[in-house]
Amino acid sequence: MGMLDGRVALVTGAGQGVGQGIALALAAEGARVAVTGRTLAKLEDTVAQIRKRGGEALAVVCEVKSLESLTGCVQAVADHFGGINILVNNAQEVPNGDLFAVSDEAFEAGFQSGPLATFRLMKLCYPYLKGDGSIVNLSSSATRRWDMSGYGAYAAVKDGIRQLTRAAACEWGKDNIRTNVILPHAMSPGLAWWMEKNPAEAATFFKTLPMGRVGDCEQDIGRFVALLCSPAAGYVNGQTIGLDGGQANIG
């Protein structure tokens, strides 16, 4: 028996990294998981891993910047599994760089793939989530940096997600939909790439982690998300939760 037996989860950006780790952890607790993203081969790898462990999964190619694609994705998942109980908004294009270095196009892509996609998917999934649903959105501890140099555009879109999360928690709590946001650090391909390209900053970054390590996508991030979506966290709603070994000071 798993904590999420009988539940159906939709996880965006689940072809690798944190999204994949979350999908694996949800499936390990008994959820049937729809994994979405732009690259079918990556999604099929996640599905294969879930099935190898005895779980049930579905790959759905989806472009989160497209309302039409999101609408089709939600419908396909609901048709295949008979509903949706858990939504995890993980996909995000990252508009990092100094303000003059971030183009309008990159900033707009960050907004479309982040807060706008989150906004749309929450509303599209609402009819299925109503009654006993859980939404987990992903923000970033970049929104809590003292020195925002080089992270302003990224933090702006990620903090937008945090505010939408709080609004959904307040408006939809009466419908028994819980909405929370996590700020994870995990050894994803994106973080590995950043560390390789910015070794000096990465060394400084590690010094800000009280536990002295970056989290594991499944064990540290995914397993907590599974708990957060389970009845064991049934009274947790509207919270910003740092999964970063103690780095962020969330006031």
ZADO-1210 file (C-alpha; in nm, 4 decimals, padded with zeros to 6 digits):
<atoms>
<atom x="00.0000" y="00.0000" z="00.0000" code="MET" pos="1"/>
<atom x="00.1334" y="00.3413" z="-00.0986" code="GLY" pos="2"/>
<atom x="00.0367" y="00.6842" z="00.0293" code="MET" pos="3"/>
<atom x="-00.1051" y="00.7720" z="-00.3131" code="LEU" pos="4"/>
<atom x="-00.2801" y="00.4524" z="-00.4173" code="ASP" pos="5"/>
<atom x="-00.5671" y="00.5283" z="-00.6541" code="GLY" pos="6"/>
<atom x="-00.4446" y="00.8795" z="-00.7310" code="ARG" pos="7"/>
<atom x="-00.3631" y="01.0210" z="-01.0744" code="VAL" pos="8"/>
<atom x="-00.0810" y="01.2741" z="-01.1102" code="ALA" pos="9"/>
<atom x="00.0178" y="01.5046" z="-01.3955" code="LEU" pos="10"/>
<atom x="00.3792" y="01.6241" z="-01.3823" code="VAL" pos="11"/>
<atom x="00.5151" y="01.8768" z="-01.6324" code="THR" pos="12"/>
<atom x="00.8791" y="01.8779" z="-01.7410" code="GLY" pos="13"/>
<atom x="00.9102" y="01.5164" z="-01.6268" code="ALA" pos="14"/>
<atom x="01.1590" y="01.3949" z="-01.8860" code="GLY" pos="15"/>
<atom x="01.4603" y="01.4616" z="-01.6653" code="GLN" pos="16"/>
<atom x="01.5849" y="01.6229" z="-01.3457" code="GLY" pos="17"/>
<atom x="01.3484" y="01.7341" z="-01.0710" code="VAL" pos="18"/>
<atom x="01.0356" y="01.6606" z="-01.2735" code="GLY" pos="19"/>
<atom x="01.1493" y="01.3059" z="-01.3382" code="GLN" pos="20"/>
<atom x="01.2433" y="01.2589" z="-00.9733" code="GLY" pos="21"/>
<atom x="00.8977" y="01.3750" z="-00.8652" code="ILE" pos="22"/>
<atom x="00.7264" y="01.1461" z="-01.1156" code="ALA" pos="23"/>
<atom x="00.9272" y="00.8463" z="-00.9948" code="LEU" pos="24"/>
<atom x="00.8505" y="00.9199" z="-00.6304" code="ALA" pos="25"/>
<atom x="00.4781" y="00.9685" z="-00.6909" code="LEU" pos="26"/>
<atom x="00.4630" y="00.6395" z="-00.8797" code="ALA" pos="27"/>
<atom x="00.6543" y="00.4634" z="-00.6020" code="ALA" pos="28"/>
<atom x="00.3729" y="00.5628" z="-00.3653" code="GLU" pos="29"/>
<atom x="00.1080" y="00.4156" z="-00.5920" code="GLY" pos="30"/>
<atom x="00.0024" y="00.7081" z="-00.8107" code="ALA" pos="31"/>
<atom x="-00.0609" y="00.6590" z="-01.1810" code="ARG" pos="32"/>
<atom x="00.1513" y="00.9277" z="-01.3408" code="VAL" pos="33"/>
<atom x="00.1199" y="01.1254" z="-01.6635" code="ALA" pos="34"/>
<atom x="00.4595" y="01.2690" z="-01.7548" code="VAL" pos="35"/>
<atom x="00.4655" y="01.5636" z="-01.9931" code="THR" pos="36"/>
<atom x="00.7327" y="01.7571" z="-02.1767" code="GLY" pos="37"/>
<atom x="00.8511" y="01.8498" z="-02.5246" code="ARG" pos="38"/>
<atom x="01.0812" y="01.5538" z="-02.5964" code="THR" pos="39"/>
<atom x="00.9091" y="01.2172" z="-02.6360" code="LEU" pos="40"/>
<atom x="01.2279" y="01.0122" z="-02.5946" code="ALA" pos="41"/>
<atom x="01.2934" y="01.1635" z="-02.2511" code="LYS" pos="42"/>
<atom x="00.9335" y="01.1078" z="-02.1441" code="LEU" pos="43"/>
<atom x="00.9471" y="00.7474" z="-02.2599" code="GLU" pos="44"/>
<atom x="01.2596" y="00.6964" z="-02.0479" code="ASP" pos="45"/>
<atom x="01.0739" y="00.8183" z="-01.7387" code="THR" pos="46"/>
<atom x="00.7764" y="00.5957" z="-01.8226" code="VAL" pos="47"/>
<atom x="01.0076" y="00.2977" z="-01.8713" code="ALA" pos="48"/>
<atom x="01.1668" y="00.3549" z="-01.5303" code="GLN" pos="49"/>
<atom x="00.8246" y="00.3737" z="-01.3635" code="ILE" pos="50"/>
<atom x="00.6998" y="00.0595" z="-01.5377" code="ARG" pos="51"/>
<atom x="01.0189" y="-00.1294" z="-01.4527" code="LYS" pos="52"/>
<atom x="00.9373" y="-00.0658" z="-01.0866" code="ARG" pos="53"/>
<atom x="00.5839" y="-00.1934" z="-01.1342" code="GLY" pos="54"/>
<atom x="00.4098" y="00.1433" z="-01.1687" code="GLY" pos="55"/>
<atom x="00.1730" y="00.2819" z="-01.4296" code="GLU" pos="56"/>
<atom x="00.2607" y="00.5838" z="-01.6420" code="ALA" pos="57"/>
<atom x="00.1664" y="00.7704" z="-01.9577" code="LEU" pos="58"/>
<atom x="00.3836" y="00.9961" z="-02.1751" code="ALA" pos="59"/>
<atom x="00.2145" y="01.3038" z="-02.3223" code="VAL" pos="60"/>
<atom x="00.4111" y="01.5454" z="-02.5410" code="VAL" pos="61"/>
<atom x="00.3108" y="01.8981" z="-02.4438" code="CYS" pos="62"/>
<atom x="00.4317" y="02.2537" z="-02.5071" code="GLU" pos="63"/>
<atom x="00.3451" y="02.4436" z="-02.1907" code="VAL" pos="64"/>
<atom x="00.3634" y="02.7800" z="-02.3697" code="LYS" pos="65"/>
<atom x="00.0640" y="02.6800" z="-02.5834" code="SER" pos="66"/>
<atom x="-00.2884" y="02.6925" z="-02.4378" code="LEU" pos="67"/>
<atom x="-00.4062" y="02.4538" z="-02.7090" code="GLU" pos="68"/>
<atom x="-00.1346" y="02.2023" z="-02.6190" code="SER" pos="69"/>
<atom x="-00.2087" y="02.2313" z="-02.2454" code="LEU" pos="70"/>
<atom x="-00.5802" y="02.1828" z="-02.3050" code="THR" pos="71"/>
<atom x="-00.5181" y="01.8741" z="-02.5145" code="GLY" pos="72"/>
<atom x="-00.2758" y="01.7358" z="-02.2590" code="CYS" pos="73"/>
<atom x="-00.5181" y="01.7653" z="-01.9672" code="VAL" pos="74"/>
<atom x="-00.7956" y="01.6074" z="-02.1721" code="GLN" pos="75"/>
<atom x="-00.5717" y="01.3201" z="-02.2804" code="ALA" pos="76"/>
<atom x="-00.4662" y="01.2472" z="-01.9215" code="VAL" pos="77"/>
<atom x="-00.8233" y="01.2644" z="-01.7886" code="ALA" pos="78"/>
<atom x="-00.9492" y="01.0405" z="-02.0694" code="ASP" pos="79"/>
<atom x="-00.6738" y="00.7832" z="-02.0155" code="HIS" pos="80"/>
<atom x="-00.6813" y="00.7629" z="-01.6356" code="PHE" pos="81"/>
<atom x="-01.0353" y="00.8791" z="-01.5642" code="GLY" pos="82"/>
<atom x="-00.9396" y="01.1950" z="-01.3776" code="GLY" pos="83"/>
<atom x="-00.6579" y="01.3993" z="-01.2208" code="ILE" pos="84"/>
<atom x="-00.5923" y="01.4303" z="-00.8465" code="ASN" pos="85"/>
<atom x="-00.2420" y="01.5782" z="-00.8384" code="ILE" pos="86"/>
<atom x="-00.0883" y="01.8530" z="-01.0517" code="LEU" pos="87"/>
<atom x="00.2828" y="01.9338" z="-01.0371" code="VAL" pos="88"/>
<atom x="00.3884" y="02.2422" z="-01.2344" code="ASN" pos="89"/>
<atom x="00.7618" y="02.1921" z="-01.2856" code="ASN" pos="90"/>
<atom x="00.8403" y="02.2925" z="-01.6467" code="ALA" pos="91"/>
<atom x="01.0191" y="02.6265" z="-01.6834" code="GLN" pos="92"/>
<atom x="01.2395" y="02.8054" z="-01.9340" code="GLU" pos="93"/>
<atom x="01.5051" y="02.9992" z="-01.7444" code="VAL" pos="94"/>
<atom x="01.5729" y="03.3650" z="-01.8377" code="PRO" pos="95"/>
<atom x="01.8984" y="03.4004" z="-01.6427" code="ASN" pos="96"/>
<atom x="02.1448" y="03.6837" z="-01.6910" code="GLY" pos="97"/>
<atom x="02.1963" y="04.0510" z="-01.6176" code="ASP" pos="98"/>
<atom x="01.8979" y="04.2663" z="-01.7094" code="LEU" pos="99"/>
<atom x="02.0644" y="04.4024" z="-02.0239" code="PHE" pos="100"/>
<atom x="02.1591" y="04.0469" z="-02.1264" code="ALA" pos="101"/>
<atom x="01.8064" y="03.9051" z="-02.1039" code="VAL" pos="102"/>
<atom x="01.6121" y="03.9649" z="-02.4242" code="SER" pos="103"/>
<atom x="01.2432" y="04.0429" z="-02.4342" code="ASP" pos="104"/>
<atom x="01.1936" y="03.7071" z="-02.6051" code="GLU" pos="105"/>
<atom x="01.3727" y="03.5148" z="-02.3289" code="ALA" pos="106"/>
<atom x="01.1846" y="03.6977" z="-02.0554" code="PHE" pos="107"/>
<atom x="00.8532" y="03.6377" z="-02.2302" code="GLU" pos="108"/>
<atom x="00.9366" y="03.2669" z="-02.2717" code="ALA" pos="109"/>
<atom x="01.0123" y="03.2489" z="-01.9000" code="GLY" pos="110"/>
<atom x="00.6771" y="03.4069" z="-01.8210" code="PHE" pos="111"/>
<atom x="00.4834" y="03.1900" z="-02.0651" code="GLN" pos="112"/>
<atom x="00.6425" y="02.8636" z="-01.9502" code="SER" pos="113"/>
<atom x="00.6291" y="02.9589" z="-01.5818" code="GLY" pos="114"/>
<atom x="00.3474" y="03.1654" z="-01.4287" code="PRO" pos="115"/>
<atom x="00.1223" y="03.1679" z="-01.7344" code="LEU" pos="116"/>
<atom x="00.1474" y="02.7909" z="-01.7872" code="ALA" pos="117"/>
<atom x="00.0957" y="02.7358" z="-01.4131" code="THR" pos="118"/>
<atom x="-00.2078" y="02.9668" z="-01.4170" code="PHE" pos="119"/>
<atom x="-00.3566" y="02.7885" z="-01.7162" code="ARG" pos="120"/>
<atom x="-00.2946" y="02.4347" z="-01.5951" code="LEU" pos="121"/>
<atom x="-00.4358" y="02.5027" z="-01.2500" code="MET" pos="122"/>
<atom x="-00.7588" y="02.6266" z="-01.4094" code="LYS" pos="123"/>
<atom x="-00.7731" y="02.3446" z="-01.6632" code="LEU" pos="124"/>
<atom x="-00.7252" y="02.0811" z="-01.3918" code="CYS" pos="125"/>
<atom x="-00.9569" y="02.2468" z="-01.1392" code="TYR" pos="126"/>
<atom x="-01.2701" y="02.0489" z="-01.2365" code="PRO" pos="127"/>
<atom x="-01.0837" y="01.7227" z="-01.1773" code="TYR" pos="128"/>
<atom x="-00.9028" y="01.8374" z="-00.8618" code="LEU" pos="129"/>
<atom x="-01.2172" y="01.9724" z="-00.6945" code="LYS" pos="130"/>
<atom x="-01.3150" y="01.7643" z="-00.3929" code="GLY" pos="131"/>
<atom x="-00.9789" y="01.6104" z="-00.3075" code="ASP" pos="132"/>
<atom x="-00.6916" y="01.7538" z="-00.5101" code="GLY" pos="133"/>
<atom x="-00.3383" y="01.8723" z="-00.4540" code="SER" pos="134"/>
<atom x="-00.1299" y="02.1184" z="-00.6566" code="ILE" pos="135"/>
<atom x="00.2442" y="02.1562" z="-00.6118" code="VAL" pos="136"/>
<atom x="00.4085" y="02.4443" z="-00.7987" code="ASN" pos="137"/>
<atom x="00.7818" y="02.5028" z="-00.8268" code="LEU" pos="138"/>
<atom x="00.9370" y="02.8370" z="-00.7467" code="SER" pos="139"/>
<atom x="01.3036" y="02.8963" z="-00.6615" code="SER" pos="140"/>
<atom x="01.5208" y="03.0191" z="-00.3763" code="SER" pos="141"/>
<atom x="01.6556" y="03.2641" z="-00.6347" code="ALA" pos="142"/>
<atom x="01.3563" y="03.4747" z="-00.5301" code="THR" pos="143"/>
<atom x="01.5118" y="03.5045" z="-00.1826" code="ARG" pos="144"/>
<atom x="01.8618" y="03.6150" z="-00.2878" code="ARG" pos="145"/>
<atom x="02.0148" y="03.9185" z="-00.1190" code="TRP" pos="146"/>
<atom x="02.2098" y="04.0018" z="-00.4350" code="ASP" pos="147"/>
<atom x="01.9674" y="03.9649" z="-00.7267" code="MET" pos="148"/>
<atom x="02.2325" y="04.0506" z="-00.9878" code="SER" pos="149"/>
<atom x="02.1942" y="03.8140" z="-01.2825" code="GLY" pos="150"/>
<atom x="01.8763" y="03.6568" z="-01.1470" code="TYR" pos="151"/>
<atom x="01.6182" y="03.9344" z="-01.1675" code="GLY" pos="152"/>
<atom x="01.4190" y="03.8083" z="-01.4666" code="ALA" pos="153"/>
<atom x="01.4219" y="03.4488" z="-01.3446" code="TYR" pos="154"/>
<atom x="01.3210" y="03.5470" z="-00.9920" code="ALA" pos="155"/>
<atom x="01.0431" y="03.7667" z="-01.1296" code="ALA" pos="156"/>
<atom x="00.8731" y="03.4792" z="-01.3119" code="VAL" pos="157"/>
<atom x="00.9307" y="03.2364" z="-01.0258" code="LYS" pos="158"/>
<atom x="00.7874" y="03.4741" z="-00.7677" code="ASP" pos="159"/>
<atom x="00.4837" y="03.5145" z="-00.9914" code="GLY" pos="160"/>
<atom x="00.4250" y="03.1415" z="-00.9487" code="ILE" pos="161"/>
<atom x="00.4496" y="03.1783" z="-00.5715" code="ARG" pos="162"/>
<atom x="00.1805" y="03.4481" z="-00.5670" code="GLN" pos="163"/>
<atom x="-00.0512" y="03.2429" z="-00.7898" code="LEU" pos="164"/>
<atom x="-00.0030" y="02.9514" z="-00.5520" code="THR" pos="165"/>
<atom x="-00.1121" y="03.1571" z="-00.2540" code="ARG" pos="166"/>
<atom x="-00.4154" y="03.2875" z="-00.4410" code="ALA" pos="167"/>
<atom x="-00.5245" y="02.9378" z="-00.5451" code="ALA" pos="168"/>
<atom x="-00.4785" y="02.8139" z="-00.1872" code="ALA" pos="169"/>
<atom x="-00.7041" y="03.0891" z="-00.0550" code="CYS" pos="170"/>
<atom x="-00.9686" y="03.0697" z="-00.3281" code="GLU" pos="171"/>
<atom x="-00.9866" y="02.6925" z="-00.3724" code="TRP" pos="172"/>
<atom x="-00.9305" y="02.5696" z="-00.0180" code="GLY" pos="173"/>
<atom x="-01.3081" y="02.5569" z="00.0258" code="LYS" pos="174"/>
<atom x="-01.3160" y="02.3115" z="-00.2650" code="ASP" pos="175"/>
<atom x="-01.0702" y="02.0864" z="-00.0806" code="ASN" pos="176"/>
<atom x="-00.7893" y="02.1651" z="-00.3218" code="ILE" pos="177"/>
<atom x="-00.4565" y="02.2217" z="-00.1486" code="ARG" pos="178"/>
<atom x="-00.1990" y="02.4342" z="-00.3307" code="THR" pos="179"/>
<atom x="00.1610" y="02.4672" z="-00.2143" code="ASN" pos="180"/>
<atom x="00.4908" y="02.5798" z="-00.3640" code="VAL" pos="181"/>
<atom x="00.8365" y="02.4310" z="-00.3172" code="ILE" pos="182"/>
<atom x="01.1789" y="02.5906" z="-00.3643" code="LEU" pos="183"/>
<atom x="01.4064" y="02.2961" z="-00.4482" code="PRO" pos="184"/>
<atom x="01.7794" y="02.2490" z="-00.4933" code="HIS" pos="185"/>
<atom x="01.8617" y="01.9227" z="-00.6682" code="ALA" pos="186"/>
<atom x="02.1323" y="01.7814" z="-00.8912" code="MET" pos="187"/>
<atom x="01.9410" y="01.8198" z="-01.2167" code="SER" pos="188"/>
<atom x="02.1029" y="01.8468" z="-01.5609" code="PRO" pos="189"/>
<atom x="02.0341" y="02.2216" z="-01.5505" code="GLY" pos="190"/>
<atom x="02.2137" y="02.2697" z="-01.2201" code="LEU" pos="191"/>
<atom x="02.5022" y="02.0474" z="-01.3307" code="ALA" pos="192"/>
<atom x="02.5390" y="02.2613" z="-01.6456" code="TRP" pos="193"/>
<atom x="02.5343" y="02.5836" z="-01.4399" code="TRP" pos="194"/>
<atom x="02.7977" y="02.4510" z="-01.1990" code="MET" pos="195"/>
<atom x="03.0243" y="02.3495" z="-01.4867" code="GLU" pos="196"/>
<atom x="02.9931" y="02.6905" z="-01.6539" code="LYS" pos="197"/>
<atom x="03.0255" y="02.8917" z="-01.3305" code="ASN" pos="198"/>
<atom x="03.2727" y="02.7046" z="-01.1063" code="PRO" pos="199"/>
<atom x="03.3638" y="03.0022" z="-00.8869" code="ALA" pos="200"/>
<atom x="03.0005" y="03.0959" z="-00.8212" code="GLU" pos="201"/>
<atom x="02.9155" y="02.7294" z="-00.7682" code="ALA" pos="202"/>
<atom x="03.1835" y="02.7005" z="-00.5001" code="ALA" pos="203"/>
<atom x="03.0383" y="03.0040" z="-00.3227" code="THR" pos="204"/>
<atom x="02.6888" y="02.8589" z="-00.3637" code="PHE" pos="205"/>
<atom x="02.7871" y="02.5390" z="-00.1834" code="PHE" pos="206"/>
<atom x="02.9054" y="02.7431" z="00.1136" code="LYS" pos="207"/>
<atom x="02.5517" y="02.8813" z="00.1550" code="THR" pos="208"/>
<atom x="02.4021" y="02.5329" z="00.2002" code="LEU" pos="209"/>
<atom x="02.3893" y="02.4494" z="00.5728" code="PRO" pos="210"/>
<atom x="02.3747" y="02.0765" z="00.4950" code="MET" pos="211"/>
<atom x="02.6683" y="02.1048" z="00.2548" code="GLY" pos="212"/>
<atom x="02.5111" y="01.9206" z="-00.0355" code="ARG" pos="213"/>
<atom x="02.2654" y="01.9568" z="-00.3220" code="VAL" pos="214"/>
<atom x="01.9564" y="01.7388" z="-00.2980" code="GLY" pos="215"/>
<atom x="01.8705" y="01.4282" z="-00.4960" code="ASP" pos="216"/>
<atom x="01.5868" y="01.4740" z="-00.7469" code="CYS" pos="217"/>
<atom x="01.3898" y="01.1709" z="-00.6320" code="GLU" pos="218"/>
<atom x="01.4976" y="01.1012" z="-00.2761" code="GLN" pos="219"/>
<atom x="01.5045" y="01.4591" z="-00.1444" code="ASP" pos="220"/>
<atom x="01.2556" y="01.6407" z="-00.3684" code="ILE" pos="221"/>
<atom x="01.0255" y="01.3751" z="-00.5116" code="GLY" pos="222"/>
<atom x="00.9620" y="01.1894" z="-00.1876" code="ARG" pos="223"/>
<atom x="00.8691" y="01.5117" z="-00.0102" code="PHE" pos="224"/>
<atom x="00.6286" y="01.6040" z="-00.2899" code="VAL" pos="225"/>
<atom x="00.4679" y="01.2609" z="-00.2543" code="ALA" pos="226"/>
<atom x="00.4220" y="01.3254" z="00.1171" code="LEU" pos="227"/>
<atom x="00.2852" y="01.6742" z="00.0497" code="LEU" pos="228"/>
<atom x="00.0230" y="01.5291" z="-00.1864" code="CYS" pos="229"/>
<atom x="-00.0797" y="01.2573" z="00.0574" code="SER" pos="230"/>
<atom x="-00.3423" y="01.2558" z="00.3350" code="PRO" pos="231"/>
<atom x="-00.0560" y="01.2882" z="00.5844" code="ALA" pos="232"/>
<atom x="-00.0241" y="01.6538" z="00.4737" code="ALA" pos="233"/>
<atom x="-00.3978" y="01.7082" z="00.4412" code="GLY" pos="234"/>
<atom x="-00.3941" y="02.0370" z="00.6368" code="TYR" pos="235"/>
<atom x="-00.0968" y="02.1941" z="00.4571" code="VAL" pos="236"/>
<atom x="-00.2166" y="02.4645" z="00.2177" code="ASN" pos="237"/>
<atom x="-00.0754" y="02.7865" z="00.0735" code="GLY" pos="238"/>
<atom x="00.2762" y="02.7290" z="00.2020" code="GLN" pos="239"/>
<atom x="00.6161" y="02.8148" z="00.0551" code="THR" pos="240"/>
<atom x="00.8505" y="02.5301" z="00.1468" code="ILE" pos="241"/>
<atom x="01.2255" y="02.5400" z="00.0913" code="GLY" pos="242"/>
<atom x="01.3726" y="02.2036" z="-00.0102" code="LEU" pos="243"/>
<atom x="01.7273" y="02.3320" z="-00.0098" code="ASP" pos="244"/>
<atom x="01.9027" y="02.1990" z="00.2974" code="GLY" pos="245"/>
<atom x="01.8255" y="02.5174" z="00.4891" code="GLY" pos="246"/>
<atom x="01.9591" y="02.7805" z="00.2473" code="GLN" pos="247"/>
<atom x="01.6540" y="03.0030" z="00.2033" code="ALA" pos="248"/>
<atom x="01.5322" y="03.2138" z="00.4943" code="ASN" pos="249"/>
<atom x="01.1613" y="03.2155" z="00.4193" code="ILE" pos="250"/>
<atom x="00.9894" y="03.4825" z="00.6252" code="GLY" pos="251"/>
</atoms>
